[in-house]
Amino acid sequence: MADILADTPRFLSSLLGISSLASFAFFISACTVAGTANEGFNVVIDALLYVGFCVGGLYALTRSQSGVAIGFLIGTSTMLCLHSLQTAVFWGQLANCQEFITITNAAGEAKMDIGSGVIAHYSCAGQAGMRSVCAFAVINFLLLGAFAGALIRGKDDLVNDIGGYDDVGAGAAPYSIPPPTGSTYNGQAQPSTADL
């Protein structure tokens, strides 16, 4: 276990592999609650976003290790981590919905379906699916948080850019333009020949 923690690229790939399993489970759960009014389509798009992030993240870690790709991966993983938290809170709250309300009037108590006439476009079917979406969003939140933290910590081990800012600073050689061939230019400023 200590070997995988010391090897940053291997650790990040392992986290992303586990996250891809959680994202696939999230996708299955999202498909079960896809019929939820006003939010079903959104959760399926979220699931596709998680899966797309895992595929793109694995590509950036294995094939394209430029500074821009790793920086984009840091930003994307941080935002997706926060979005996972938002998704977990939303679907956790939605899992506590009620299908019926009890109305007490002079004639007695009556149960009424909330979705039919009380609140338009309200559905409370599939509470187990809502709980599983919440659970897998929490798992993705934890995994993506660990991934973003490890990526920020080990970004210098991953970037394979050549150059950068090595030639900038006090110890850098001054920039000079070579004279054109056949020129008598010696690198000094020429006196002005204009009549003032």
C-alpha positions in Angstrom: 0.0 0.0 0.0 2.9 2.4 0.7 4.2 1.8 -2.8 1.1 3.1 -4.4 0.9 6.1 -2.2 4.4 7.1 -3.0 3.9 6.7 -6.8 1.7 9.8 -7.6 0.7 8.8 -11.2 -0.3 5.3 -10.1 -2.2 6.6 -7.1 -4.1 9.0 -9.2 -4.9 6.4 -11.8 -6.1 4.1 -9.0 -8.4 6.8 -7.6 -9.8 7.5 -11.0 -10.4 3.8 -11.6 -12.4 3.5 -8.4 -14.2 6.7 -9.2 -15.1 5.2 -12.6 -16.7 2.3 -10.9 -18.7 4.6 -8.6 -19.7 6.7 -11.6 -21.0 3.6 -13.4 -23.0 2.7 -10.3 -24.2 6.3 -10.2 -25.3 6.0 -13.9 -27.4 2.9 -13.1 -29.0 4.7 -10.2 -29.6 7.8 -12.3 -31.4 5.6 -14.9 -33.8 4.3 -12.2 -34.8 7.9 -11.2 -34.8 9.3 -14.7 -38.6 9.6 -14.5 -38.6 12.0 -11.6 -40.3 15.2 -12.5 -38.1 18.2 -13.3 -34.9 16.4 -12.3 -34.7 13.1 -14.0 -33.0 14.4 -17.1 -30.5 16.4 -15.1 -29.3 13.4 -13.0 -28.7 11.4 -16.2 -26.6 14.2 -17.6 -24.7 14.3 -14.3 -24.0 10.6 -14.6 -22.7 11.1 -18.2 -20.5 14.0 -16.9 -19.0 11.7 -14.2 -18.2 9.0 -16.8 -16.8 11.5 -19.3 -14.6 13.0 -16.6 -13.2 9.6 -15.7 -12.4 8.8 -19.4 -10.9 12.3 -20.0 -9.0 12.1 -16.7 -7.4 8.8 -17.5 -6.4 10.1 -20.9 -4.8 13.2 -19.4 -2.9 11.2 -16.9 -1.6 8.6 -19.3 -1.3 10.3 -22.7 -1.3 14.1 -22.5 0.7 15.2 -19.5 1.1 18.8 -20.5 0.8 21.7 -18.0 -2.5 22.8 -19.6 -4.0 19.3 -19.5 -3.1 18.8 -15.8 -4.3 22.3 -14.9 -7.6 21.7 -16.7 -7.9 18.4 -14.8 -7.3 20.1 -11.5 -10.0 22.7 -12.2 -12.5 20.1 -13.6 -12.0 17.7 -10.7 -12.5 20.5 -8.1 -15.7 21.7 -9.7 -17.0 18.2 -10.2 -16.2 17.5 -6.6 -18.3 20.4 -5.5 -21.1 19.5 -7.9 -21.1 16.0 -6.3 -21.7 17.5 -2.9 -24.6 19.6 -4.4 -26.1 16.5 -6.0 -25.8 14.4 -2.8 -27.5 17.0 -0.7 -30.3 17.5 -3.3 -31.1 13.9 -3.8 -30.8 13.2 -0.1 -33.4 15.8 0.6 -35.6 14.6 -2.3 -35.5 11.0 -0.9 -37.5 12.3 2.1 -40.5 13.3 -0.1 -44.1 12.3 0.7 -46.4 10.7 -1.8 -49.6 11.5 0.1 -50.7 14.2 2.5 -53.4 13.9 5.1 -56.0 16.6 5.1 -58.2 17.0 8.0 -61.5 18.8 7.5 -64.9 18.9 9.1 -65.9 15.6 7.4 -62.8 13.8 8.7 -59.3 12.8 7.5 -58.6 12.1 3.8 -55.4 11.1 2.1 -54.6 13.0 -1.1 -51.9 12.3 -3.7 -49.6 15.3 -3.7 -48.8 14.9 -7.4 -52.4 15.1 -8.5 -53.6 18.6 -8.1 -51.8 19.8 -5.0 -48.4 20.5 -6.4 -48.0 20.5 -10.2 -45.2 18.4 -11.6 -44.4 16.6 -8.4 -43.4 13.0 -8.2 -42.1 10.9 -5.4 -41.7 7.5 -6.9 -38.4 5.6 -6.5 -37.2 6.7 -3.1 -34.7 3.8 -3.0 -33.3 5.1 -6.3 -33.0 8.6 -4.9 -31.2 7.3 -1.8 -28.7 5.3 -4.1 -28.1 8.4 -6.2 -27.3 10.3 -3.0 -25.0 7.6 -1.7 -23.0 7.3 -5.0 -22.8 11.1 -5.2 -21.3 11.1 -1.7 -18.8 8.4 -2.8 -17.9 10.5 -5.9 -17.5 13.6 -3.7 -15.0 11.8 -1.4 -13.1 10.2 -4.3 -13.0 13.4 -6.4 -11.9 15.4 -3.4 -9.1 13.0 -2.7 -8.2 13.0 -6.4 -8.1 16.8 -6.6 -6.0 17.1 -3.5 -3.5 14.4 -4.7 -3.4 16.0 -8.1 -2.7 19.5 -6.7 0.0 18.0 -4.4 1.7 15.9 -7.2 1.3 18.1 -10.2 5.0 18.7 -10.5 5.6 15.0 -10.9 3.1 14.7 -13.7 3.8 17.7 -16.0 6.2 16.8 -18.9 6.5 20.3 -20.4 9.9 21.3 -21.7 10.9 24.8 -21.1 8.6 26.9 -19.1 10.2 29.8 -17.1 13.7 28.4 -16.7 15.2 31.1 -18.9 13.5 34.0 -17.1 15.1 35.8 -14.2 18.3 37.3 -12.9 20.6 34.5 -14.1 19.2 34.3 -17.6 21.3 35.3 -20.5 20.2 38.6 -22.2 18.3 38.3 -25.4 20.2 39.4 -28.5 19.4 39.4 -32.1 22.2 38.2 -34.4 23.2 40.8 -37.0 22.2 40.1 -40.6 24.9 38.5 -42.8 27.2 41.1 -44.4 26.2 43.8 -41.9 28.5 46.1 -39.9 26.2 46.2 -36.9 28.1 45.7 -33.7 25.3 45.6 -31.2 25.6 49.3 -30.2 23.0 51.9 -30.9 23.8 53.9 -34.0 23.9 57.7 -33.8 21.0 59.5 -35.3 21.6 61.0 -38.8 18.4 63.0 -38.9 18.7 66.8 -38.9 16.7 68.3 -36.1 
